[in-house]
Structure formats: C-alpha cells, structure tokens
Amino acid sequence: MITVRKLLIVSMCLLSAVSIAQETKPKDSALIPVEVFFGNHRFATQVTVNRKFNQSTRLGVFASTMTAGDYDNKLNFKNQTDREKNDSESMNSLYLTYDVYQGLGIVAGAGINSSWGFRPFVGGRYGFRYRVLSVNMATGFYLTQSKNSESKAGVQFSPQLSSDWSFFTSVQAMYNHDMDTRKHDRAAVYGRLGVSYKAYGFGFAANLDWYGPNKVLKENYGLYLSYAF
C-alpha cells in the first residue's frame, strides 16, 4: 500500500510542477484545469498540468493527480472483488516531456498509485491541437519487475458559443497491462459533456473504471465543476 511519506513527496512534486508552470507560462499555453466530480457512488478530483517550461524550449512537464473516494467506505471486505469495487484510490504522475518533431516526443518520470506504490516510467507521446479540437496520446512501460505497459489517450472538443461561453466535451481513456501475467491490470474511460463560462466549467460526467485481471467494473455518474487557472 502507498505510504504517507510517498504521498507527501508526490504532492510536493506536483505542487512544484504547477508553480514552475505558472511562473514560466508561455503566451497562449494550455491552462491548468482543476475539477471536482460529484458522482452517484464516488467523489473525485482531478488536476492536470501539460506545459512547456518556456517558449524557446522543447522541454516541458506533464503532471496529473486523480483521487476518488466512496461515500460509504467499508473497512472490512469479504473478498478481493469487494475491495476492488469499494476502495478509495489515488493515481498520480509526474513526467518530463521532450518534443522531437511536430507533436511527437518522449516522456520520462514516475507514477505513484494507492494500489501499487511508486514506479518509474518511460515512453513516447503525440499531441496536436487544431482550432477547437485537441488530441493527446501516450504509451510506455513502467520500469519495474512486471514491466506493466500503459497507454493513455484524450480527445477534447470545445467550440465557442459566444465571447464568454463555449461547449465542452472530452473523453479520456487509459489501459494498463501486466506484462508478467499477461493480464489486464487497470483501465478507465472518463467522459465529460458540459459548457464553459470564461474559466469555469460544469456539466455531466461519467467515470468507468476496471480493476484487476477479472476486469471488475465500477461506474460513477454525476456532475462536474471545474476551473482553469
């Protein structure tokens, strides 16, 4: 299980990344969205940083943190399936990014998870933005004994409705495969459908999470609120 010390370390790293990104924010760079999600089973939060250090460098930082907690947490579980379906969790990552050519680049850093702890990570990424559409993809391996592979993808579409209002929809997906057992380890699909007013956003949300080799599904539907710094 994850330790308090590791949580403090990753929290400090994430806060440092946000601070650095804010201080060196290039003109027209991506904002930092902070989201809270009130679901029918869980309360969840998410913060994402995806930014270059400055306008003249290819080096940047990607940091994300996601926490989710059941409203009715159980301290005792009859079996592993109950634990997988009811446990609260935290997934965090901090990567340095380097653009090689036109959105294609490499990433290196680490992830920390409430289930398996700390793992170094290395991989590749690709992203592009065209007007109101943005797409980001990344895939790589955790440098541990099992060498889990993990792939992530996100699509966001946000056309303007007026000078202050815009439509917002996004889909994020993640798949983690245990290369040692050759079985599914973790997967997720998160969808958002709403509107944005200046830096504020709100609307409908759905989180689908799959756990373990048995692909135990946990569904969470509700409303989200966000603010982009």
Number of C-alpha atoms within 10 A of each C-alpha: 9 15 10 8 9 15 18 11 12 19 14 12 15 22 13 12 24 22 12 15 23 16 11 14 17 15 8 7 13 14 17 17 17 18 19 19 24 17 21 14 17 22 18 21 18 18 20 20 22 21 25 24 20 16 13 8 10 14 18 19 21 21 22 18 21 17 18 19 16 18 13 11 12 12 8 8 12 7 8 10 15 13 15 19 16 20 17 20 16 19 17 23 22 23 22 19 23 20 19 13 9 9 14 15 18 20 23 19 18 19 20 21 20 18 14 11 16 21 17 17 23 17 19 18 21 18 17 13 13 8 9 13 14 15 17 16 18 19 20 20 21 22 14 11 8 14 17 22 19 20 18 18 18 18 17 18 18 18 15 13 12 9 8 10 17 18 17 19 18 18 17 18 18 18 17 22 21 18 15 10 11 11 15 18 20 18 21 18 18 17 18 20 18 18 20 21 15 12 13 16 22 20 17 18 21 20 21 15 19 20 18 18 14 11 16 15 15 16 16 19 18 17 17 22 18 19 18 16 11
